[in-house]
């Protein structure tokens, strides 16, 4: 009986032990799942807490399709649309903000200069505008290749509405592939010229008594020296001639534009080339610099006031457009609203040494109490071109001369290897 009872009790004990193990496994599984959920929860909370208000940049077209400005391009060039959106920690747009945008061109690099070396390392644009939905959108032609720096400062119009944002953004613009193709063609031509010269010099020739080198070699070296001197003079004088030609072109376009506006003043009474228009109870003033220099930003400002009360008018839309008078391309455009004083100020650089026209169209906002026909005010800005520094011109000349020398050495070695020794 004792052995039988022990046999019956053993399975019961084993069953209880297995039940405890199963409960332990279930408890461990539940604890593990709960732990993972808590880790995920705290991780998501940590992410949301670590997120900060920031500014997002969108370009149209994408940066991979943006190319630098090309002077005298065969096809019209359009500016790049830059959209800056300020958002809070949750990704929601910040409302009633003031956005200041500064665009700086890529830094100077004299050894690998761009088409506009004077523009390198300068301020291209500086604009401060009201952004009701935290968005600032400008259209700007990017003149050279490289990494542009965008300094953005977002502040609330209402004090302490949100924490101000200061952020630096980078915008990389690749070089136009056509420039690489043209450089390759020029390099091949110079190498071939040097190769031919080396082939001629490498030919065995007898030196007459009293001569340092054979006559053919002396003629070739004399010709190369003359060509180098002519190239040096051409490189140094071409910039001066281009600058004087630019000044002549500026005066010609300025006179032609003034005559054009004189004839069209009756057709467009709302347009005034002197920067002031008064109509429909409003006075619009386009103030700022009348002349500019390549490499330095020009200061401009538009102001809208009530013609009778002289009080600022802010419930209007401003459509700003800058046009180069030579080829009618648009380097800068912006559409927005003025501040509470009825003003909008900006600085822009005219990187092309040619006269530009600035036009501002003022129209009423859809829900404004004052409705009127759009007004246009404009003014011309004469731009003075600046010749590239002498050091950059000499470096470029050194590159061209170096390609000829390389071809010369290669041709000399080939001639000596292929010419049988006697």
C-alpha positions in Angstrom: 0.0 0.0 0.0 2.9 2.3 0.8 4.5 1.7 -2.5 1.3 2.2 -4.4 0.6 5.5 -2.7 4.1 6.6 -3.6 3.6 5.7 -7.2 0.3 7.7 -7.3 1.9 10.7 -5.6 4.9 10.9 -8.0 2.9 11.8 -11.1 1.0 14.4 -9.1 4.2 16.0 -8.0 5.6 15.9 -11.5 2.4 17.4 -12.9 2.5 20.3 -10.4 6.2 20.9 -11.2 5.4 21.1 -14.9 2.5 23.5 -14.3 4.8 25.8 -12.4 7.3 25.7 -15.3 4.5 26.6 -17.8 3.4 29.5 -15.6 7.0 30.7 -15.3 7.4 30.6 -19.1 4.1 32.5 -19.6 5.3 35.0 -17.0 8.6 35.4 -18.7 7.0 35.8 -22.1 4.6 38.5 -20.8 7.4 40.3 -19.0 9.5 40.2 -22.2 6.7 41.6 -24.3 5.9 44.3 -21.8 9.6 45.2 -21.6 9.8 45.5 -25.3 6.7 47.6 -25.4 8.0 49.9 -22.7 11.3 50.2 -24.4 9.6 51.1 -27.7 7.3 53.5 -25.9 10.1 55.3 -24.1 12.2 55.2 -27.3 9.3 56.9 -29.2 8.9 59.4 -26.4 12.6 60.1 -26.5 12.5 60.7 -30.2 9.6 63.1 -29.9 11.3 64.9 -27.1 14.6 65.1 -28.9 13.0 66.4 -32.1 13.5 70.2 -32.4 11.9 72.9 -34.6 13.8 73.1 -37.9 13.7 74.4 -41.4 13.2 72.1 -44.4 14.5 73.0 -47.8 12.9 71.9 -51.1 14.4 72.8 -54.5 12.6 72.7 -57.9 14.1 71.2 -59.9 16.0 68.8 -57.7 19.6 69.7 -56.9 20.8 66.9 -59.2 19.3 68.7 -62.1 20.4 72.2 -61.2 23.3 73.7 -63.3 25.2 76.9 -62.9 24.4 80.0 -64.9 25.8 80.1 -68.4 26.4 83.4 -70.0 24.9 83.8 -73.5 23.3 80.4 -73.3 21.4 79.2 -76.4 18.3 78.3 -74.4 16.5 80.5 -71.8 17.6 79.8 -68.2 15.1 79.7 -65.4 15.9 80.4 -61.7 15.8 77.6 -59.1 12.7 77.7 -56.8 13.9 77.5 -53.2 11.1 76.7 -50.7 11.9 77.0 -47.0 9.4 75.6 -44.5 9.7 76.1 -40.8 8.1 73.4 -38.7 7.8 72.7 -35.0 8.9 69.5 -33.1 5.9 67.6 -34.4 6.4 68.7 -38.0 3.6 71.2 -38.0 4.2 74.5 -39.9 5.0 77.4 -37.7 2.5 80.2 -38.1 3.0 84.0 -38.0 6.8 83.9 -38.4 9.4 86.2 -39.8 12.0 84.5 -42.0 15.4 85.9 -42.8 17.3 84.1 -45.6 21.0 84.7 -46.5 22.6 82.9 -49.4 26.4 82.8 -49.7 28.2 81.5 -52.8 30.8 78.8 -52.7 34.2 79.9 -51.3 37.1 81.2 -53.4 39.3 78.6 -55.1 41.9 80.3 -57.4 43.3 77.0 -58.6 40.0 75.8 -59.9 38.1 79.0 -60.5 34.6 79.2 -61.9 33.1 81.4 -64.7 32.5 84.2 -62.2 35.5 84.3 -59.9 34.5 87.7 -58.5 31.2 86.1 -57.2 33.0 83.4 -55.3 32.7 83.7 -51.5 30.2 86.6 -51.6 26.6 87.2 -50.4 24.2 86.4 -53.2 20.9 87.3 -51.4 19.6 88.6 -48.1 15.9 88.9 -47.6 13.6 89.1 -44.6 9.9 88.5 -45.1 6.7 87.8 -43.3 5.7 84.1 -43.5 2.1 83.5 -42.2 2.5 79.8 -42.6 6.2 79.6 -41.9 7.1 79.3 -45.5 9.5 81.4 -47.6 9.8 80.8 -51.4 12.2 82.6 -53.6 13.4 82.0 -57.2 17.2 82.5 -57.6 19.7 81.7 -60.3 22.8 80.1 -58.9 25.7 81.5 -60.9 28.5 79.1 -60.1 29.2 75.5 -59.1 30.0 74.4 -55.6 28.4 74.3 -52.2 26.1 77.2 -51.3 25.4 78.1 -47.7 21.9 79.1 -46.7 21.7 80.9 -43.3 18.1 80.9 -42.1 16.8 82.7 -39.0 13.1 82.2 -38.1 11.6 84.4 -35.4 8.0 84.8 -34.1 6.0 87.9 -35.0 4.2 87.6 -31.6 6.9 87.6 -28.9 7.5 84.2 -27.3 5.1 82.4 -29.6 7.8 79.8 -30.3 11.5 79.4 -29.9 13.5 81.1 -32.6 15.3 78.9 -35.1 18.8 79.5 -36.5 19.9 76.9 -39.0 22.5 76.6 -41.7 21.6 74.6 -44.9 23.9 73.5 -47.7 23.0 73.4 -51.3 25.4 71.7 -53.7 25.3 72.7 -57.4 27.3 70.4 -59.8 29.2 71.8 -62.7 27.6 71.9 -66.2 28.7 68.8 -68.1 29.2 70.9 -71.2 32.1 72.7 -69.4 33.9 69.4 -69.0 33.4 68.5 -72.6 34.8 71.9 -73.8 37.7 71.6 -71.4 38.5 68.2 -72.7 38.4 69.4 -76.4 40.7 72.3 -75.5 43.1 70.0 -73.7 43.3 67.6 -76.6 44.1 70.4 -79.0 46.8 71.8 -76.8 48.4 68.4 -76.3 48.3 67.8 -80.0 50.1 71.1 -80.7 52.7 70.3 -78.1 53.1 66.7 -79.4 53.7 68.1 -82.9 56.3 70.5 -81.6 58.1 67.8 -79.7 58.1 65.5 -82.7 59.8 68.3 -84.7 62.4 69.1 -82.0 63.2 65.4 -81.5 64.3 65.0 -85.1 68.1 64.6 -85.3 69.5 67.6 -87.0 73.1 68.9 -87.5 74.1 72.0 -85.6 76.2 74.4 -87.6 79.3 75.9 -86.1 78.4 78.8 -83.9 74.8 77.7 -83.4 73.3 76.7 -80.1 70.6 74.6 -81.7 69.5 73.6 -85.2 67.7 76.2 -87.3 64.4 74.3 -87.2 64.5 74.0 -83.5 65.4 77.7 -83.0 62.5 78.7 -85.3 60.1 76.5 -83.4 61.2 77.9 -80.0 61.0 81.5 -81.3 57.5 80.9 -82.6 56.4 79.3 -79.2 57.8 82.3 -77.4 55.9 84.7 -79.6 52.7 82.7 -79.1 53.2 82.7 -75.3 53.7 86.5 -75.3 50.6 87.1 -77.5 48.6 84.7 -75.3 49.7 86.6 -72.2 48.8 89.9 -73.6 45.4 88.6 -74.9 44.6 87.2 -71.5 45.4 90.4 -69.7 43.9 92.8 -72.2 40.7 90.8 -72.9 39.3 91.5 -69.4 39.9 95.2 -69.8 38.3 95.2 -73.2 35.4 93.2 -71.9 34.9 95.6 -69.0 34.9 98.7 -71.3 32.6 96.9 -73.7 30.3 96.1 -70.7 30.3 99.8 -69.7 29.4 100.8 -73.3 26.7 98.2 -73.4 25.3 99.4 -70.1 25.0 103.0 -71.3 23.4 101.8 -74.6 20.8 99.7 -72.8 20.1 102.4 -70.3 19.4 104.9 -73.0 17.3 102.4 -75.0 15.3 101.4 -71.9 14.7 105.0 -70.9 13.4 105.8 -74.5 11.2 102.7 -74.4 9.6 103.7 -71.1 9.2 107.2 -72.4 7.1 105.9 -75.4 5.1 103.4 -73.3 4.4 105.7 -70.3 1.0 106.7 -71.8 0.1 103.0 -72.4 1.0 102.1 -68.8 0.1 105.0 -66.5 0.6 102.8 -63.4 4.3 102.2 -64.2 6.9 104.8 -63.2 10.6 104.1 -64.0 11.7 106.5 -61.3 10.5 104.2 -58.5 7.4 105.9 -57.4 3.8 105.5 -58.5 0.7 107.2 -57.0 -2.7 105.8 -58.1 -6.0 104.6 -56.6 -5.2 106.2 -53.2 -2.0 104.3 -52.8 1.7 105.4 -53.1 4.2 102.7 -53.9 7.9 103.5 -53.6 10.7 101.3 -54.9 13.8 102.6 -53.1 17.4 101.6 -53.0 20.7 101.6 -55.0 20.5 102.8 -58.6 23.9 101.3 -59.4 25.7 98.1 -58.2 29.0 96.3 -58.6 29.5 92.6 -59.3 30.5 90.9 -56.1 28.6 93.3 -53.8 24.9 93.1 -52.9 22.7 96.1 -53.7 20.1 97.3 -51.1 16.5 97.6 -52.2 13.2 98.3 -50.5 9.5 98.6 -51.5 7.0 100.5 -49.4 3.3 100.9 -49.7 1.5 103.7 -47.9 -1.9 105.4 -48.0 -1.7 108.4 -50.3 -4.0 110.5 -48.1 -3.2 109.5 -44.5 0.4 108.5 -45.2 -0.2 105.4 -43.1 1.5 102.1 -44.1 -0.6 99.5 -46.0 0.2 95.9 -45.3 -2.8 94.0 -46.6 -1.3 93.7 -50.1 0.6 91.2 -52.2 4.1 92.0 -53.6 5.3 90.3 -56.7 9.0 91.2 -57.3 10.9 90.3 -60.4 14.4 91.2 -61.5 15.2 91.0 -65.2 18.5 91.3 -67.1 18.0 93.8 -69.9 20.4 92.2 -72.3 18.9 88.7 -72.6 15.7 89.1 -70.6 16.5 86.2 -68.2 15.3 86.4 -64.6 17.9 86.1 -61.8 15.6 86.7 -58.9 11.9 86.6 -58.1 9.8 86.7 -55.0 6.1 86.9 -54.1 5.0 87.8 -50.6 3.5 90.4 -48.2 5.1 93.5 -46.5 5.5 93.8 -42.8 3.3 95.9 -40.5 5.1 99.1 -41.7 4.2 98.3 -45.3 7.8 97.6 -46.2 9.8 94.8 -47.7 13.6 95.1 -47.8 16.1 92.8 -49.4 19.7 92.7 -50.8 20.6 91.0 -54.0 23.8 90.7 -56.0 23.8 91.3 -59.7 26.5 88.8 -60.7 26.3 89.7 -64.4 27.9 93.0 -65.3 24.9 94.3 -67.3 21.9 96.6 -66.5 19.0 95.1 -64.7 15.3 96.1 -64.3 13.5 95.6 -61.0 9.7 95.5 -61.2 7.3 95.2 -58.3 3.6 94.5 -58.8 1.3 95.5 -55.9 -2.1 93.8 -55.8 -4.7 93.5 -53.0 -5.0 90.4 -50.8 -8.2 88.3 -51.5 -9.8 89.2 -48.1 -8.5 92.8 -47.9 -11.1 95.6 -47.4 -9.3 97.7 -50.0 -9.6 96.4 -53.5 -7.8 98.0 -56.4 -6.3 97.2 -59.8 -2.7 96.0 -59.7 0.0 98.7 -59.6 3.5 98.3 -61.1 6.5 100.2 -60.1 10.0 99.7 -61.5 13.5 101.0 -61.7 16.7 100.2 -63.5 20.0 99.3 -61.8 23.3 99.9 -63.7 25.8 97.1 -62.9 29.5 97.6 -63.1 31.5 94.5 -64.2 34.8 93.6 -62.5 37.7 92.0 -64.3 39.1 88.7 -62.9 42.2 89.2 -60.7 45.6 89.0 -62.5 46.6 86.0 -60.4 43.7 84.0 -61.7 44.4 84.9 -65.3 48.0 83.9 -64.9 47.0 80.6 -63.3 44.7 79.8 -66.2 47.5 80.7 -68.6 49.9 78.5 -66.7 47.5 75.5 -67.1 47.3 76.1 -70.9 51.0 76.4 -71.2 51.5 73.3 -69.1 49.4 71.2 -71.4 51.5 72.3 -74.3 54.7 71.5 -72.4 53.4 68.0 -71.6 52.6 67.4 -75.2 56.0 68.7 -76.2 57.8 66.3 -73.8 55.7 63.3 -75.0 56.4 64.1 -78.6 60.1 64.5 -77.9 60.3 61.1 -76.2 58.3 59.4 -79.0 60.5 60.9 -81.7 63.7 59.8 -79.9 62.4 56.2 -79.4 61.2 55.8 -83.0 64.3 57.4 -84.6 67.0 54.7 -85.2 70.4 55.5 -83.7 73.4 55.6 -86.0 
